[in-house]
Amino acid sequence: MSRNLIFYDTETTGIHKDFSQIIQCGSIFTNNTLKVLDEQNIGSKPLPWIIPQPKAMLTNKKINSFSSNVSHYRMMKDIQHQWKEWCIDLPSIFVTYNGHAFDEELIRRQFWCNLLEPYVTNTNQNGRLDLMLMIHNVAAFFSDEISIPLFEDGPALSIKLEHLANEHGIDVSDAHDAISDCKFMIGLCKVIKDKIPKVFDSFMDISTKEGIKNLLYSDEFLALGEVYRRHPFKYPVVICGADNSRPNDICFFDLSFDPEEIIDLDFTEINKMIQSGGRDLPLKKYKINKTIPICSSNHLTKNNHFDITHEELQRRADIVKSNQDFFTQVSQAMEDRIMNFPEPDYVEGTIYSGGFPSYRDQDLMKEFHHTDNLEQLIKISRNFEDGRFRIFAERIICNKYQTDIPDDIKTRFDDLIHERVYTDGKWGSIDKALNEIDKLLDEKESEEDHKILLATKDHINTLKN
């Protein structure tokens, strides 16, 4: 299926996924030939319980957000509305750079905290692609076609977006601005599409679960490329197991190992490899709901990436794929893994642990977004079945309205402000932020840096009032 593309990037108050806030989101909508069709560039004021981190503000320079009259709730509603509008006629691929680790997680959480659909980027036939992980594969196998910049003159590589953009003649004078970073991604995609079009198309194809499954179960062995500690690593792999209880989790067999020495191991030995993990073992675990930096070995332009011939690697792949007993044992070992996830201490961290909203709560969310009547909003907030959504609704209400808030709701909101502003926690600390600003003011010589730090200091001081 042909899909349009939505490139997006965020600028935030910090790096903690649960307690930082998006203050700018840039999105550019293109067709599948990368022709720009539309764009959105939107920002918001930090919430009154968010402490902007000084180094984050030095990076993104978004001190204009402190005087914005756009609420976070309004910004997130507008982002989701625009994205859905772009996807009405044709599903889209949402493209980020290192987004699976950060931007995507913030977008999901902040849609969710604003009573919006959190999974818009990978539902309704939409797909998602982390361009940075595509670059991992390019750096490993296609560096002759796509130049990868060196880190501090080498031999290590740099895969920072602005360094790659600069390497390929893309203007990076406005790096770390969300809409500019989208333009960098589009420019980089144009280079890849021009130089190695089949690889580019393959990554577009594997942006959905259906697409990645088609590749995983194809006949040829796959080329997995990763950049670890700024150095490329190359693995010839084939799928050898899947966790039926966690359908996103799969396992690769590294064909650098002779399968005839592995596939007949007893279950205890297979289980031990699955439990231990590690980069140098023959079994490697991945998730198909995130970009995996793989391509078909048929796309490789050289046949000397591995110490073993392609013919021998394909022979080994055929052995692994034909051994159903080995696949079953690996799959069982994947299912038997003990997954210990600590229970989140704060409501912001419960997006994956508290279950999906009931149909009743989903209907209440829609009703909440379609009224500005305070009395009706309060009534809706009290009727949510899930306590998390009651909390989020109350925060939105109290941040929007200053008077006529019921005492119990106002007390809970005041308690939130007091906790986040006057105590130290994962959300940060006012005293630590102010001390860091004073230290950075002594270290930095740039007039612009001083302006950003002083503006951040002024804003933080207002939180205590």
N, C-alpha and C positions, 0 to 999 in steps of 0.2 A: 504494500500500500504506500502510495506517495504521501509524504507529510510535509507540512510547513515546519519552520524552526522558530523557536523563541529563545533568544540569547538573553540571559539575565545575570545581574551581579548586584551585590548589596554592599553598602557601607554601614558599619555598626559601631556601637559604643564600646565594644570589647570583644573578647574571644570566647567567653563562656556561653555555650549554646542555650542554657536555660535562663541565664540572668542578663544577657546582653540584649540590646534592642537594635533593630534595623532603623536607621535614620535616613537612608536613601536607598531606593531600588531603581535601577535602570533596566529596561527591557527593550529589545529590538526584535521586531517580527519580520521574518524573511520567508520567501518561498524556497523550494528545494534547490534552486540554482543560486541561492544566497543574495537574491535581489531584495533590498529593503522595501518593505511594504508599509511599515508603521513603527512608531516607537512611543515609549512612555518613560518619563523621567520624573520621579515623585519622591518627596521627602516628608519628614514629620518632626515634630518637637519631641525630645525625650520625655518619657513618662516621669511623673514626679517621684517615683521610687527607684529610678534608674540612675546609677552613678557612672557617668562617662569616664572611661579610663584614659589617662593623659596620652599614653603612647598610641592608642587607637585614634585619638583625635589628631595627633601629629601626623599620622599616616593618611587619614581620609580628609582632613582639613575642613570638615563640615560644621564649622562653628555657626554658620547661618541657621543651622537647625535649632539653635537655642532660642531664636526669636521667631520661629515658624508659628503660624496660626493654624497649621494642619495637625490634627490629632493622629496618634498612632492608629487608632481604630479606623479613622477615615482613610488613611493611607492603605492599610491592609485590605479594606473593602474595595478600594479603587483598583488595587493591583489584581485582586482575584476577579473582579468584574471585567477588567481589560483582557486578562488572559483567557477567560471563558469566551469573551466576544471573539477573540482571534481563533478560537478552536471550534466555533460553531459549524463552519462548513467543511472543515477538514481537520483531523487530529494533528497535533504538533509534537515535535521533539523539543524538549526543554534542555538547553545547552548551558552548562556552567563551567567554570574552571576551578577545580578542587571543590566543587559544589557538593558532592556526596558526603564529604567530611564536614562541611561548614554551611555554605549558603542554603543548600536544600534543607538541612536540619533546622536552621533558623526560620526559613519561610514556613515550613510545616508547623513548627511550634507556635509561630506568631499568627498564622491563620487560625490555629486551634484555640489559642488564648483569646482570640477575638470572635469565637463562636462561628468560624468559617470552615469550609471543607479543607482539611489539611493535605489531602492527597491528590490535589488537582493535577499535579505534574505527571502522575503515572496511572490515572484512571481514564475511562472513556476513550480508550485506545491511544492515549498520549504516551509518549516515551520520554526517557531522560538520558542524557549523555554527559559524562564528565570529561570534558576535552583534555584535562590534564592527564587522565589515564590513557587516553588515546595517544598523547604525546609520549607516554612511557613506551608504548609499542613502537611508535615511530623512531624514538631514540635508539631502541634496541635493534631494529631491523631495517630501517629506511633512512639512516643518517646520510647516506650518499645522495638521496633525493631531496631530503629536507634537512637543512643545516641546523644543528642544535648548538647553541652558544656554550662556551666554556665558562666555568666558574673560576674567577680570579686567574685567568690565563691557563687553566687546565692543570692536569688532565681531567679533573672532575667536570661534570656538566651542570648547567643551570637550566631548569625548566620553569623558572618564574615567567609569568605571562608577559610582563613588560620586556624582559630580556629576549624572549622569543620574538615578540613583535618588533623590537628594535633590530634584531638579527635579520629580519625579512623586510626591512624598510618601511615599517608601519610607524607613524608618528606617535611617540609615547610621551609627549610633553605634558599630557594631562593624566598620567597614570594614577590609579587609586581613586578615580571618579567612576561611579558605577556605569554610567552610560558610555564613557570612554573605554572602559574595560570590555564592554560588550562589542564595541567596534574593533578592539584588538582581537577578540575571539573570532569575529567574522572574517577579518583580514587573514588570520592564521588558517581558518578553515578554507579560504579561497586558495591559499598556497598549497595546502594538502590536497584539495580537490583537483587542482591543476597538475600537480606532480605525481600523485599516486591515487588516481580516481577510484580504482577498484577497492583500495583500502579504505578510502573515505566512505564510499557507499556501504562497505561492510560494517563500519562503525555506526552508520545511520541505521542499518538493519538490526543491529544487536542492541538498540536503545530500548526495545521492548522485550518482555519475557518470551513472547512467541518467536521473535527474531533470534534471541540468544540460544533458545532451545534448538532451533533449526541448525545453527552453526555447531552447537555441541554434539549433536547426533548425526552430523554429516560424515561422509566416508573418510575424508582425509584427516591426517593429524593436524594439530593446531599449533601456532607459534605464539607463545606467551612471553611478553616483554615487560620488564619492570625496571624502574630507576630507583635504586636503594642507596642512600647516602651518596647521592650524586653520581652513581656509576650504573651503567646498564647491565641487566642480567637477562639471559635468554634461556627459555625452557621449551622443548618440544613436548606437548602434552596431549592427552586424550581423556575424556570423561571416564571415570571408573566407579562412580557411586553417587547416590543422592539420598538426602535425608527426607524420608517420607513424612516425618512429623514436623519438619521445618522445611517446607517445599522450596524455599529460596536457596538452601545450602546444598552445594555440590562438591565433588572431590575430583581432582585431576590426578592422573598418573604421569609422572615425569619420565618420559621415554629415554632420558639419559641413562636410566637404570634398565638393566635387562629384565623384562617382565617374567621370564622363565625362572628367575631367582626369587621372585616376589609372590607371584600369584598362587603358589602352592603353600605359602606359609599358613600356619594354623591361625584361627581367629584371634587368639591371645596376642600374637605378634602384630597382626593387622590392627587390632584395637589399640595396642600400645603406640603405634605410629600415628593413628588418628588423634589420640588423646594428647600426645606430646607436641604435635605440630612441628614447626621449624622450617627454615628455608631450604635445608639441605637433605630433606627426606624425600622419598619417591612419591608420597601422597601429599597433595596440596589442596587446602580447603578454600573455597570462594563462595560468593553470593551472587546469584543471577539477577537480583533486583538492584544491583549496582554495576556500573560499567566495569567489565573485566577487560584488561588490555590484551586481547587475543585477536588473531586473524587466521584465516585459513593458510596452511603452508603453501597452497597454490598461488597465493599472492606474493610470496617472497621473490624478490628480484635476483637474489644470489642463493647459491646452494651450499655455501661454506659457513653458514652461521653456527653450525653445530659440529662437533668432532665426529659425528656419525653421519653417514650418507642419508639422504632423504629416503632412498629405497629401503634401507634397514630400519629407519624410524617408522616408515609406513608398515613394514612387516611387524614391528613390535606393537604398533597401534592396533593392527588387525588381531593380534593375539589377545590383547587386553579386552577389546570390544567383543570378541567371540566367547569370552569366558564368563558366562552368566553367574557361575558360582562365586567368582571373585567379586563381581559387581554386587551380588547380594550380601556378601560378608562385609565389604567396605560400607555399603549402605546401612547395614545393621550397626556397625561400629559408629557411624555418624549419628544414628538415632540414640545410641547408648551414651553419648557424651553428657557429662554433667555440666549444665549451664547455670552458673550461679550469678544472677543479676541482683544486686542489692536493691531493696525497696526504696524508691525515691523519698527524700525527706520533705520535699516541697511540691506543691501542686504543679508547678511549671515542668517538673521532670516526669510527670505521669502519662505523657502522651501515648507511650507504647505499653504501659502496664495496667491501665485502668479500664480497658475495654472500649468498644465503640459506643457512640451515643444511641440510645433507643430511638425508635421511630417517633415516639412522642417528643423526645428532646430535639430531634432534628426538625420537627415541625415548629417547635417553640423558637429555635434559632432563626428560622426563616421569618417568623412573625416578629422577632426582636429586631431584625434588620430593616423591617418595613414600617417602623413607627418611631416617631420622635416624641411621643406623649410620655412624660415622665411616669405618670401613674400606671400606664399600661406596661412600661418597661419594668417597673418594680414588680408588678403582678407576674409578668413572665418570669422574672428572675426567681421568684419564690416558688414557681411551679416546676422548675427543672427537677427531674428524678435523680440525676447525677449531681452530687454536691460540687464537683469540680466546675461544672458549668454555671452553677449558682454563684460561685466565687468570681468567675471571669465576668459574668454579667454585672455583678455589683461593682467591680473595678471599672468597667466601661461607664456605668451610670455615674459613679462618683467623680470620675475624671471629666465628665461632660457637664454635669450639673452641680452647682455650688450650694443650692438651697433646696429645702423641702425633701431632704433625704431622710428616711426613717432612722431612728436612733440606732437600731441594731446594725443596720448596714453601714451607717456612718462610723460607728465604733470599730467595726471590722476593717474598714478602709483606713482609719486613723492608726490602727494597730499595725497594718501593713507598712504604712509610711514610716512609723516609728522604728519598726524592726529593720527596714532596709536602709534608713538614713542614719540611725543612731547606734546600730550594732554592727559588728564585723561578721561577715559570712562569705559564702561562695559568691554572693552578689557584689562583693567588694567592701570598701570601707572609705568613708569620707576623709578621715584623718590620714589614712595611707595615701589616698589620691592626692590630697593637698600637699603632703610631704614630698610625694614624688614630683609634683609640679614644681615645688621650690627647688628641688635637686636638679631637675631638667632645665629650669631657668638659669641656673649657674653653669650648666654644661653647654647649652645651646647658644650659638652666636647669631643665628639668623633672626632678622627682624620679624619675618613671617612666623617662625617657630614661637617667638616670644608672644606675638599677637594671639596665636592659637592657644597657648598655655594660659595666658591671662584671661582670655574669654572663657576657657574651660573652668578656671578657678572661680571666676565670678558666678558662673552657672551653678557650680557645686555649692558655693556658699548660699545661694538662694534656696537650695533644698532644705536648709536648716531653719528657714524662716516660716 
